[in-house]
Each structure stands twice: as structure tokens, then as C-alpha cells.
């Protein structure tokens, strides 16, 4: 078996959200083979996963 520790690699602290920059980043991640599409696939697989131990990993990877 394996162990999964849920923690961020680097602490994230957003002080000033910037919607315009977020829009630019999202457009760079788009497309059928882009990162956004991959994250959506991981999140959709989360709901059909038969093993509860893996649901958290798929959620973290997808988000």
C-alpha cells in the first residue's frame, strides 16, 4: 500500500486577486490537450472512483 500526505509544496497566500491576470492564465491553459482539460478529466474521474483512498488525490490533482 502507499501513504498520501495532503499538503502543498509551497504555501500559497493570495493578497491581491487579479481577475484580468487570471483570465490570461486560463487562456494559456486552454484547448483539448491543455492543463484545464486534464484537470477536468481528473475531477470527473473522482466521482466514479471505487476506492475512497484515491478520491482525495484526484481532487488535489484536478484542482
PDB file of N, CA, C, O and CB in Angstrom:
ATOM      1  N   UNK A   1       0.845  -1.176   0.000  1.00  0.00           N
ATOM      2  CA  UNK A   1       0.000   0.000   0.000  1.00  0.00           C
ATOM      3  C   UNK A   1       0.890   1.239   0.000  1.00  0.00           C
ATOM      4  O   UNK A   1       2.115   1.121   0.041  1.00  0.00           O
ATOM      5  CB  UNK A   1      -0.961  -0.002   1.219  1.00  0.00           C
ATOM      6  N   UNK A   2       0.303   2.388  -0.044  1.00  0.00           N
ATOM      7  CA  UNK A   2       1.049   3.650  -0.087  1.00  0.00           C
ATOM      8  C   UNK A   2       0.406   4.652   0.849  1.00  0.00           C
ATOM      9  O   UNK A   2      -0.735   4.482   1.278  1.00  0.00           O
ATOM     10  CB  UNK A   2       1.107   4.215  -1.524  1.00  0.00           C
ATOM     11  N   UNK A   3       1.149   5.694   1.158  1.00  0.00           N
ATOM     12  CA  UNK A   3       0.688   6.736   2.059  1.00  0.00           C
ATOM     13  C   UNK A   3       0.591   8.051   1.302  1.00  0.00           C
ATOM     14  O   UNK A   3       1.439   8.360   0.466  1.00  0.00           O
ATOM     15  CB  UNK A   3       1.629   6.871   3.274  1.00  0.00           C
ATOM     16  N   UNK A   4      -0.436   8.813   1.596  1.00  0.00           N
ATOM     17  CA  UNK A   4      -0.636  10.104   0.932  1.00  0.00           C
ATOM     18  C   UNK A   4      -0.763  11.191   1.986  1.00  0.00           C
ATOM     19  O   UNK A   4      -1.685  11.165   2.802  1.00  0.00           O
ATOM     20  CB  UNK A   4      -1.894  10.078   0.015  1.00  0.00           C
ATOM     21  N   UNK A   5       0.165  12.150   1.972  1.00  0.00           N
ATOM     22  CA  UNK A   5       0.112  13.290   2.877  1.00  0.00           C
ATOM     23  C   UNK A   5      -0.376  14.494   2.103  1.00  0.00           C
ATOM     24  O   UNK A   5       0.288  14.952   1.173  1.00  0.00           O
ATOM     25  CB  UNK A   5       1.495  13.568   3.523  1.00  0.00           C
ATOM     26  N   UNK A   6      -1.539  15.013   2.483  1.00  0.00           N
ATOM     27  CA  UNK A   6      -2.137  16.133   1.771  1.00  0.00           C
ATOM     28  C   UNK A   6      -1.538  17.443   2.282  1.00  0.00           C
ATOM     29  O   UNK A   6      -1.922  17.941   3.340  1.00  0.00           O
ATOM     30  CB  UNK A   6      -3.678  16.132   1.937  1.00  0.00           C
ATOM     31  N   UNK A   7      -0.593  17.992   1.517  1.00  0.00           N
ATOM     32  CA  UNK A   7      -0.011  19.281   1.861  1.00  0.00           C
ATOM     33  C   UNK A   7       0.515  19.932   0.593  1.00  0.00           C
ATOM     34  O   UNK A   7       0.850  19.245  -0.372  1.00  0.00           O
ATOM     35  CB  UNK A   7       1.117  19.127   2.916  1.00  0.00           C
ATOM     36  N   UNK A   8       0.588  21.253   0.596  1.00  0.00           N
ATOM     37  CA  UNK A   8       1.097  21.988  -0.547  1.00  0.00           C
ATOM     38  C   UNK A   8       2.622  21.959  -0.559  1.00  0.00           C
ATOM     39  O   UNK A   8       3.262  21.911   0.491  1.00  0.00           O
ATOM     40  CB  UNK A   8       0.586  23.435  -0.529  1.00  0.00           C
ATOM     41  N   UNK A   9       3.192  21.988  -1.762  1.00  0.00           N
ATOM     42  CA  UNK A   9       4.635  22.021  -1.861  1.00  0.00           C
ATOM     43  C   UNK A   9       5.179  23.351  -1.360  1.00  0.00           C
ATOM     44  O   UNK A   9       6.204  23.407  -0.680  1.00  0.00           O
ATOM     45  CB  UNK A   9       5.075  21.773  -3.297  1.00  0.00           C
ATOM     46  N   UNK A  10       4.468  24.423  -1.711  1.00  0.00           N
ATOM     47  CA  UNK A  10       4.816  25.761  -1.247  1.00  0.00           C
ATOM     48  C   UNK A  10       3.561  26.400  -0.668  1.00  0.00           C
ATOM     49  O   UNK A  10       2.482  26.227  -1.236  1.00  0.00           O
ATOM     50  CB  UNK A  10       5.415  26.632  -2.403  1.00  0.00           C
ATOM     51  N   UNK A  11       3.659  27.125   0.429  1.00  0.00           N
ATOM     52  CA  UNK A  11       2.468  27.794   0.961  1.00  0.00           C
ATOM     53  C   UNK A  11       1.981  28.884   0.001  1.00  0.00           C
ATOM     54  O   UNK A  11       2.781  29.632  -0.561  1.00  0.00           O
ATOM     55  CB  UNK A  11       2.767  28.402   2.348  1.00  0.00           C
ATOM     56  N   UNK A  12       0.677  28.961  -0.176  1.00  0.00           N
ATOM     57  CA  UNK A  12       0.076  29.936  -1.082  1.00  0.00           C
ATOM     58  C   UNK A  12      -0.689  30.953  -0.249  1.00  0.00           C
ATOM     59  O   UNK A  12      -1.520  30.591   0.583  1.00  0.00           O
ATOM     60  CB  UNK A  12      -0.863  29.243  -2.124  1.00  0.00           C
ATOM     61  N   UNK A  13      -0.402  32.223  -0.479  1.00  0.00           N
ATOM     62  CA  UNK A  13      -1.062  33.290   0.245  1.00  0.00           C
ATOM     63  C   UNK A  13      -1.386  34.401  -0.752  1.00  0.00           C
ATOM     64  O   UNK A  13      -0.516  35.211  -1.074  1.00  0.00           O
ATOM     65  CB  UNK A  13      -0.173  33.815   1.421  1.00  0.00           C
ATOM     66  N   UNK A  14      -2.619  34.451  -1.241  1.00  0.00           N
ATOM     67  CA  UNK A  14      -3.033  35.445  -2.226  1.00  0.00           C
ATOM     68  C   UNK A  14      -3.507  36.686  -1.488  1.00  0.00           C
ATOM     69  O   UNK A  14      -4.491  36.641  -0.749  1.00  0.00           O
ATOM     70  CB  UNK A  14      -4.154  34.889  -3.161  1.00  0.00           C
ATOM     71  N   UNK A  15      -2.804  37.794  -1.690  1.00  0.00           N
ATOM     72  CA  UNK A  15      -3.161  39.040  -1.013  1.00  0.00           C
ATOM     73  C   UNK A  15      -4.009  39.940  -1.893  1.00  0.00           C
ATOM     74  O   UNK A  15      -4.949  40.567  -1.404  1.00  0.00           O
ATOM     75  CB  UNK A  15      -1.913  39.778  -0.580  1.00  0.00           C
ATOM     76  N   UNK A  16      -3.697  40.018  -3.176  1.00  0.00           N
ATOM     77  CA  UNK A  16      -4.427  40.872  -4.115  1.00  0.00           C
ATOM     78  C   UNK A  16      -4.864  40.055  -5.329  1.00  0.00           C
ATOM     79  O   UNK A  16      -4.081  39.910  -6.267  1.00  0.00           O
ATOM     80  CB  UNK A  16      -3.554  42.077  -4.558  1.00  0.00           C
ATOM     81  N   UNK A  17      -6.086  39.513  -5.347  1.00  0.00           N
ATOM     82  CA  UNK A  17      -6.534  38.765  -6.509  1.00  0.00           C
ATOM     83  C   UNK A  17      -6.648  39.672  -7.739  1.00  0.00           C
ATOM     84  O   UNK A  17      -7.079  40.821  -7.637  1.00  0.00           O
ATOM     85  CB  UNK A  17      -7.877  38.092  -6.218  1.00  0.00           C
ATOM     86  N   UNK A  18      -6.260  39.147  -8.883  1.00  0.00           N
ATOM     87  CA  UNK A  18      -6.264  39.920 -10.116  1.00  0.00           C
ATOM     88  C   UNK A  18      -7.041  39.138 -11.183  1.00  0.00           C
ATOM     89  O   UNK A  18      -6.467  38.260 -11.828  1.00  0.00           O
ATOM     90  CB  UNK A  18      -4.803  40.225 -10.591  1.00  0.00           C
ATOM     91  N   UNK A  19      -8.334  39.437 -11.385  1.00  0.00           N
ATOM     92  CA  UNK A  19      -9.142  38.687 -12.357  1.00  0.00           C
ATOM     93  C   UNK A  19      -8.624  38.798 -13.787  1.00  0.00           C
ATOM     94  O   UNK A  19      -8.746  37.845 -14.556  1.00  0.00           O
ATOM     95  CB  UNK A  19     -10.570  39.168 -12.310  1.00  0.00           C
ATOM     96  N   UNK A  20      -8.049  39.937 -14.160  1.00  0.00           N
ATOM     97  CA  UNK A  20      -7.533  40.090 -15.522  1.00  0.00           C
ATOM     98  C   UNK A  20      -6.365  39.136 -15.763  1.00  0.00           C
ATOM     99  O   UNK A  20      -6.293  38.506 -16.818  1.00  0.00           O
ATOM    100  CB  UNK A  20      -7.093  41.545 -15.775  1.00  0.00           C
ATOM    101  N   UNK A  21      -5.464  39.025 -14.812  1.00  0.00           N
ATOM    102  CA  UNK A  21      -4.340  38.097 -14.947  1.00  0.00           C
ATOM    103  C   UNK A  21      -4.834  36.660 -14.938  1.00  0.00           C
ATOM    104  O   UNK A  21      -4.305  35.823 -15.669  1.00  0.00           O
ATOM    105  CB  UNK A  21      -3.317  38.314 -13.821  1.00  0.00           C
ATOM    106  N   UNK A  22      -5.839  36.360 -14.122  1.00  0.00           N
ATOM    107  CA  UNK A  22      -6.406  35.016 -14.093  1.00  0.00           C
ATOM    108  C   UNK A  22      -6.987  34.647 -15.454  1.00  0.00           C
ATOM    109  O   UNK A  22      -6.849  33.506 -15.894  1.00  0.00           O
ATOM    110  CB  UNK A  22      -7.485  34.911 -13.008  1.00  0.00           C
ATOM    111  N   UNK A  23      -7.626  35.583 -16.114  1.00  0.00           N
ATOM    112  CA  UNK A  23      -8.189  35.324 -17.438  1.00  0.00           C
ATOM    113  C   UNK A  23      -7.085  35.007 -18.452  1.00  0.00           C
ATOM    114  O   UNK A  23      -7.250  34.115 -19.284  1.00  0.00           O
ATOM    115  CB  UNK A  23      -9.014  36.531 -17.912  1.00  0.00           C
ATOM    116  N   UNK A  24      -5.982  35.719 -18.390  1.00  0.00           N
ATOM    117  CA  UNK A  24      -4.856  35.467 -19.295  1.00  0.00           C
ATOM    118  C   UNK A  24      -4.270  34.079 -19.039  1.00  0.00           C
ATOM    119  O   UNK A  24      -3.963  33.345 -19.979  1.00  0.00           O
ATOM    120  CB  UNK A  24      -3.764  36.550 -19.122  1.00  0.00           C
ATOM    121  N   UNK A  25      -4.118  33.730 -17.775  1.00  0.00           N
ATOM    122  CA  UNK A  25      -3.561  32.418 -17.442  1.00  0.00           C
ATOM    123  C   UNK A  25      -4.481  31.306 -17.929  1.00  0.00           C
ATOM    124  O   UNK A  25      -4.013  30.303 -18.468  1.00  0.00           O
ATOM    125  CB  UNK A  25      -3.336  32.294 -15.926  1.00  0.00           C
ATOM    126  N   UNK A  26      -5.783  31.479 -17.742  1.00  0.00           N
ATOM    127  CA  UNK A  26      -6.741  30.450 -18.176  1.00  0.00           C
ATOM    128  C   UNK A  26      -6.702  30.280 -19.691  1.00  0.00           C
ATOM    129  O   UNK A  26      -6.808  29.157 -20.184  1.00  0.00           O
ATOM    130  CB  UNK A  26      -8.171  30.814 -17.720  1.00  0.00           C
ATOM    131  N   UNK A  27      -6.552  31.383 -20.445  1.00  0.00           N
ATOM    132  CA  UNK A  27      -6.494  31.239 -21.903  1.00  0.00           C
ATOM    133  C   UNK A  27      -5.238  30.482 -22.325  1.00  0.00           C
ATOM    134  O   UNK A  27      -5.255  29.789 -23.343  1.00  0.00           O
ATOM    135  CB  UNK A  27      -6.532  32.619 -22.582  1.00  0.00           C
ATOM    136  N   UNK A  28      -4.156  30.601 -21.567  1.00  0.00           N
ATOM    137  CA  UNK A  28      -2.933  29.870 -21.890  1.00  0.00           C
ATOM    138  C   UNK A  28      -3.070  28.374 -21.576  1.00  0.00           C
ATOM    139  O   UNK A  28      -2.359  27.552 -22.154  1.00  0.00           O
ATOM    140  CB  UNK A  28      -1.751  30.462 -21.118  1.00  0.00           C
ATOM    141  N   UNK A  29      -3.965  28.031 -20.679  1.00  0.00           N
ATOM    142  CA  UNK A  29      -4.134  26.639 -20.289  1.00  0.00           C
ATOM    143  C   UNK A  29      -5.200  25.918 -21.092  1.00  0.00           C
ATOM    144  O   UNK A  29      -5.428  24.730 -20.862  1.00  0.00           O
ATOM    145  CB  UNK A  29      -4.469  26.559 -18.839  1.00  0.00           C
ATOM    146  N   UNK A  30      -5.854  26.583 -22.016  1.00  0.00           N
ATOM    147  CA  UNK A  30      -6.998  26.018 -22.719  1.00  0.00           C
ATOM    148  C   UNK A  30      -6.645  25.025 -23.810  1.00  0.00           C
ATOM    149  O   UNK A  30      -5.478  24.684 -24.006  1.00  0.00           O
ATOM    150  CB  UNK A  30      -7.791  27.105 -23.307  1.00  0.00           C
ATOM    151  N   UNK A  31      -7.672  24.565 -24.520  1.00  0.00           N
ATOM    152  CA  UNK A  31      -7.505  23.607 -25.598  1.00  0.00           C
ATOM    153  C   UNK A  31      -7.818  22.195 -25.136  1.00  0.00           C
ATOM    154  O   UNK A  31      -7.847  21.921 -23.936  1.00  0.00           O
ATOM    155  CB  UNK A  31      -6.095  23.675 -26.148  1.00  0.00           C
ATOM    156  N   UNK A  32      -8.055  21.291 -26.092  1.00  0.00           N
ATOM    157  CA  UNK A  32      -8.418  19.917 -25.725  1.00  0.00           C
ATOM    158  C   UNK A  32      -7.279  19.153 -25.046  1.00  0.00           C
ATOM    159  O   UNK A  32      -7.528  18.214 -24.290  1.00  0.00           O
ATOM    160  CB  UNK A  32      -8.860  19.163 -26.956  1.00  0.00           C
ATOM    161  N   UNK A  33      -6.042  19.546 -25.310  1.00  0.00           N
ATOM    162  CA  UNK A  33      -4.905  18.873 -24.682  1.00  0.00           C
ATOM    163  C   UNK A  33      -4.249  19.749 -23.622  1.00  0.00           C
ATOM    164  O   UNK A  33      -3.131  19.469 -23.189  1.00  0.00           O
ATOM    165  CB  UNK A  33      -3.877  18.481 -25.735  1.00  0.00           C
ATOM    166  N   UNK A  34      -4.931  20.793 -23.207  1.00  0.00           N
ATOM    167  CA  UNK A  34      -4.370  21.728 -22.233  1.00  0.00           C
ATOM    168  C   UNK A  34      -4.527  21.256 -20.807  1.00  0.00           C
ATOM    169  O   UNK A  34      -5.151  20.232 -20.531  1.00  0.00           O
ATOM    170  CB  UNK A  34      -5.011  23.070 -22.382  1.00  0.00           C
ATOM    171  N   UNK A  35      -3.951  22.022 -19.916  1.00  0.00           N
ATOM    172  CA  UNK A  35      -3.979  21.681 -18.498  1.00  0.00           C
ATOM    173  C   UNK A  35      -5.391  21.770 -17.920  1.00  0.00           C
ATOM    174  O   UNK A  35      -5.749  20.986 -17.041  1.00  0.00           O
ATOM    175  CB  UNK A  35      -3.045  22.596 -17.723  1.00  0.00           C
ATOM    176  N   UNK A  36      -6.181  22.702 -18.398  1.00  0.00           N
ATOM    177  CA  UNK A  36      -7.540  22.839 -17.874  1.00  0.00           C
ATOM    178  C   UNK A  36      -8.382  21.611 -18.227  1.00  0.00           C
ATOM    179  O   UNK A  36      -9.146  21.120 -17.396  1.00  0.00           O
ATOM    180  CB  UNK A  36      -8.204  24.119 -18.425  1.00  0.00           C
ATOM    181  N   UNK A  37      -8.242  21.118 -19.455  1.00  0.00           N
ATOM    182  CA  UNK A  37      -8.984  19.919 -19.860  1.00  0.00           C
ATOM    183  C   UNK A  37      -8.531  18.709 -19.046  1.00  0.00           C
ATOM    184  O   UNK A  37      -9.351  17.876 -18.659  1.00  0.00           O
ATOM    185  CB  UNK A  37      -8.796  19.647 -21.369  1.00  0.00           C
ATOM    186  N   UNK A  38      -7.232  18.612 -18.788  1.00  0.00           N
ATOM    187  CA  UNK A  38      -6.724  17.495 -17.989  1.00  0.00           C
ATOM    188  C   UNK A  38      -7.269  17.558 -16.567  1.00  0.00           C
ATOM    189  O   UNK A  38      -7.645  16.534 -15.997  1.00  0.00           O
ATOM    190  CB  UNK A  38      -5.185  17.501 -17.968  1.00  0.00           C
ATOM    191  N   UNK A  39      -7.312  18.759 -15.994  1.00  0.00           N
ATOM    192  CA  UNK A  39      -7.822  18.861 -14.629  1.00  0.00           C
ATOM    193  C   UNK A  39      -9.303  18.498 -14.567  1.00  0.00           C
ATOM    194  O   UNK A  39      -9.755  17.900 -13.591  1.00  0.00           O
ATOM    195  CB  UNK A  39      -7.604  20.276 -14.084  1.00  0.00           C
ATOM    196  N   UNK A  40     -10.051  18.852 -15.593  1.00  0.00           N
ATOM    197  CA  UNK A  40     -11.470  18.486 -15.625  1.00  0.00           C
ATOM    198  C   UNK A  40     -11.647  16.970 -15.720  1.00  0.00           C
ATOM    199  O   UNK A  40     -12.572  16.413 -15.130  1.00  0.00           O
ATOM    200  CB  UNK A  40     -12.172  19.172 -16.807  1.00  0.00           C
ATOM    201  N   UNK A  41     -10.761  16.307 -16.463  1.00  0.00           N
ATOM    202  CA  UNK A  41     -10.831  14.847 -16.540  1.00  0.00           C
ATOM    203  C   UNK A  41     -10.550  14.220 -15.180  1.00  0.00           C
ATOM    204  O   UNK A  41     -11.229  13.273 -14.782  1.00  0.00           O
ATOM    205  CB  UNK A  41      -9.837  14.315 -17.584  1.00  0.00           C
ATOM    206  N   UNK A  42      -9.556  14.739 -14.464  1.00  0.00           N
ATOM    207  CA  UNK A  42      -9.264  14.206 -13.133  1.00  0.00           C
ATOM    208  C   UNK A  42     -10.454  14.415 -12.199  1.00  0.00           C
ATOM    209  O   UNK A  42     -10.808  13.517 -11.435  1.00  0.00           O
ATOM    210  CB  UNK A  42      -8.002  14.873 -12.548  1.00  0.00           C
ATOM    211  N   UNK A  43     -11.065  15.585 -12.255  1.00  0.00           N
ATOM    212  CA  UNK A  43     -12.193  15.848 -11.367  1.00  0.00           C
ATOM    213  C   UNK A  43     -13.398  14.985 -11.714  1.00  0.00           C
ATOM    214  O   UNK A  43     -14.134  14.569 -10.819  1.00  0.00           O
ATOM    215  CB  UNK A  43     -12.575  17.315 -11.428  1.00  0.00           C
ATOM    216  N   UNK A  44     -13.613  14.710 -12.994  1.00  0.00           N
ATOM    217  CA  UNK A  44     -14.744  13.855 -13.357  1.00  0.00           C
ATOM    218  C   UNK A  44     -14.475  12.400 -12.983  1.00  0.00           C
ATOM    219  O   UNK A  44     -15.407  11.674 -12.638  1.00  0.00           O
ATOM    220  CB  UNK A  44     -15.038  13.966 -14.859  1.00  0.00           C
ATOM    221  N   UNK A  45     -13.214  11.960 -13.046  1.00  0.00           N
ATOM    222  CA  UNK A  45     -12.880  10.592 -12.642  1.00  0.00           C
ATOM    223  C   UNK A  45     -13.061  10.397 -11.136  1.00  0.00           C
ATOM    224  O   UNK A  45     -13.294   9.284 -10.666  1.00  0.00           O
ATOM    225  CB  UNK A  45     -11.438  10.256 -13.044  1.00  0.00           C
ATOM    226  N   UNK A  46     -12.952  11.478 -10.403  1.00  0.00           N
ATOM    227  CA  UNK A  46     -13.089  11.424  -8.951  1.00  0.00           C
ATOM    228  C   UNK A  46     -14.446  10.863  -8.541  1.00  0.00           C
ATOM    229  O   UNK A  46     -14.543  10.138  -7.551  1.00  0.00           O
ATOM    230  CB  UNK A  46     -12.896  12.812  -8.351  1.00  0.00           C
ATOM    231  N   UNK A  47     -15.482  11.189  -9.287  1.00  0.00           N
ATOM    232  CA  UNK A  47     -16.836  10.795  -8.895  1.00  0.00           C
ATOM    233  C   UNK A  47     -17.158   9.338  -9.234  1.00  0.00           C
ATOM    234  O   UNK A  47     -18.149   8.798  -8.742  1.00  0.00           O
ATOM    235  CB  UNK A  47     -17.841  11.701  -9.563  1.00  0.00           C
ATOM    236  N   UNK A  48     -16.339   8.699 -10.065  1.00  0.00           N
ATOM    237  CA  UNK A  48     -16.587   7.296 -10.391  1.00  0.00           C
ATOM    238  C   UNK A  48     -15.532   6.372  -9.801  1.00  0.00           C
ATOM    239  O   UNK A  48     -15.543   5.172 -10.079  1.00  0.00           O
ATOM    240  CB  UNK A  48     -16.642   7.114 -11.891  1.00  0.00           C
ATOM    241  N   UNK A  49     -14.624   6.903  -8.995  1.00  0.00           N
ATOM    242  CA  UNK A  49     -13.544   6.112  -8.411  1.00  0.00           C
ATOM    243  C   UNK A  49     -14.104   5.196  -7.332  1.00  0.00           C
ATOM    244  O   UNK A  49     -14.752   5.672  -6.400  1.00  0.00           O
ATOM    245  CB  UNK A  49     -12.442   7.027  -7.829  1.00  0.00           C
ATOM    246  N   UNK A  50     -13.866   3.886  -7.440  1.00  0.00           N
ATOM    247  CA  UNK A  50     -14.407   2.969  -6.431  1.00  0.00           C
ATOM    248  C   UNK A  50     -13.611   2.942  -5.130  1.00  0.00           C
ATOM    249  O   UNK A  50     -14.098   2.421  -4.128  1.00  0.00           O
ATOM    250  CB  UNK A  50     -14.466   1.584  -6.996  1.00  0.00           C
ATOM    251  N   UNK A  51     -12.400   3.490  -5.124  1.00  0.00           N
ATOM    252  CA  UNK A  51     -11.554   3.455  -3.926  1.00  0.00           C
ATOM    253  C   UNK A  51     -11.543   4.821  -3.254  1.00  0.00           C
ATOM    254  O   UNK A  51     -11.153   5.816  -3.864  1.00  0.00           O
ATOM    255  CB  UNK A  51     -10.111   3.020  -4.282  1.00  0.00           C
ATOM    256  N   UNK A  52     -11.967   4.866  -2.009  1.00  0.00           N
ATOM    257  CA  UNK A  52     -12.044   6.128  -1.272  1.00  0.00           C
ATOM    258  C   UNK A  52     -10.673   6.755  -1.033  1.00  0.00           C
ATOM    259  O   UNK A  52     -10.566   7.974  -0.905  1.00  0.00           O
ATOM    260  CB  UNK A  52     -12.734   5.906   0.054  1.00  0.00           C
ATOM    261  N   UNK A  53      -9.625   5.935  -0.971  1.00  0.00           N
ATOM    262  CA  UNK A  53      -8.286   6.455  -0.702  1.00  0.00           C
ATOM    263  C   UNK A  53      -7.782   7.334  -1.849  1.00  0.00           C
ATOM    264  O   UNK A  53      -6.958   8.222  -1.630  1.00  0.00           O
ATOM    265  CB  UNK A  53      -7.313   5.303  -0.462  1.00  0.00           C
ATOM    266  N   UNK A  54      -8.262   7.097  -3.048  1.00  0.00           N
ATOM    267  CA  UNK A  54      -7.743   7.782  -4.228  1.00  0.00           C
ATOM    268  C   UNK A  54      -8.558   9.030  -4.559  1.00  0.00           C
ATOM    269  O   UNK A  54      -8.097   9.875  -5.327  1.00  0.00           O
ATOM    270  CB  UNK A  54      -7.734   6.837  -5.422  1.00  0.00           C
ATOM    271  N   UNK A  55      -9.738   9.160  -4.006  1.00  0.00           N
ATOM    272  CA  UNK A  55     -10.597  10.306  -4.308  1.00  0.00           C
ATOM    273  C   UNK A  55      -9.909  11.616  -3.945  1.00  0.00           C
ATOM    274  O   UNK A  55      -9.991  12.582  -4.704  1.00  0.00           O
ATOM    275  CB  UNK A  55     -11.930  10.187  -3.560  1.00  0.00           C
ATOM    276  N   UNK A  56      -9.241  11.667  -2.816  1.00  0.00           N
ATOM    277  CA  UNK A  56      -8.550  12.881  -2.389  1.00  0.00           C
ATOM    278  C   UNK A  56      -7.421  13.260  -3.332  1.00  0.00           C
ATOM    279  O   UNK A  56      -7.200  14.442  -3.596  1.00  0.00           O
ATOM    280  CB  UNK A  56      -8.006  12.705  -0.992  1.00  0.00           C
ATOM    281  N   UNK A  57      -6.713  12.275  -3.834  1.00  0.00           N
ATOM    282  CA  UNK A  57      -5.612  12.552  -4.766  1.00  0.00           C
ATOM    283  C   UNK A  57      -6.145  13.123  -6.065  1.00  0.00           C
ATOM    284  O   UNK A  57      -5.609  14.103  -6.583  1.00  0.00           O
ATOM    285  CB  UNK A  57      -4.797  11.277  -5.045  1.00  0.00           C
ATOM    286  N   UNK A  58      -7.207  12.512  -6.601  1.00  0.00           N
ATOM    287  CA  UNK A  58      -7.784  13.014  -7.853  1.00  0.00           C
ATOM    288  C   UNK A  58      -8.321  14.431  -7.676  1.00  0.00           C
ATOM    289  O   UNK A  58      -8.218  15.250  -8.590  1.00  0.00           O
ATOM    290  CB  UNK A  58      -8.908  12.081  -8.342  1.00  0.00           C
ATOM    291  N   UNK A  59      -8.884  14.723  -6.527  1.00  0.00           N
ATOM    292  CA  UNK A  59      -9.366  16.082  -6.259  1.00  0.00           C
ATOM    293  C   UNK A  59      -8.222  17.068  -6.213  1.00  0.00           C
ATOM    294  O   UNK A  59      -8.316  18.152  -6.787  1.00  0.00           O
ATOM    295  CB  UNK A  59     -10.140  16.130  -4.949  1.00  0.00           C
ATOM    296  N   UNK A  60      -7.143  16.710  -5.537  1.00  0.00           N
ATOM    297  CA  UNK A  60      -5.992  17.604  -5.436  1.00  0.00           C
ATOM    298  C   UNK A  60      -5.320  17.812  -6.782  1.00  0.00           C
ATOM    299  O   UNK A  60      -4.946  18.937  -7.114  1.00  0.00           O
ATOM    300  CB  UNK A  60      -4.987  17.057  -4.441  1.00  0.00           C
ATOM    301  N   UNK A  61      -5.160  16.755  -7.560  1.00  0.00           N
ATOM    302  CA  UNK A  61      -4.531  16.889  -8.882  1.00  0.00           C
ATOM    303  C   UNK A  61      -5.416  17.743  -9.786  1.00  0.00           C
ATOM    304  O   UNK A  61      -4.919  18.598 -10.520  1.00  0.00           O
ATOM    305  CB  UNK A  61      -4.283  15.491  -9.527  1.00  0.00           C
ATOM    306  N   UNK A  62      -6.715  17.514  -9.731  1.00  0.00           N
ATOM    307  CA  UNK A  62      -7.634  18.261 -10.584  1.00  0.00           C
ATOM    308  C   UNK A  62      -7.738  19.721 -10.222  1.00  0.00           C
ATOM    309  O   UNK A  62      -7.977  20.567 -11.083  1.00  0.00           O
ATOM    310  CB  UNK A  62      -8.982  17.650 -10.528  1.00  0.00           C
ATOM    311  N   UNK A  63      -7.560  20.020  -8.947  1.00  0.00           N
ATOM    312  CA  UNK A  63      -7.673  21.428  -8.554  1.00  0.00           C
ATOM    313  C   UNK A  63      -6.312  22.051  -8.476  1.00  0.00           C
ATOM    314  O   UNK A  63      -6.191  23.234  -8.161  1.00  0.00           O
ATOM    315  CB  UNK A  63      -8.394  21.575  -7.215  1.00  0.00           C
TER     316      UNK A  63
END
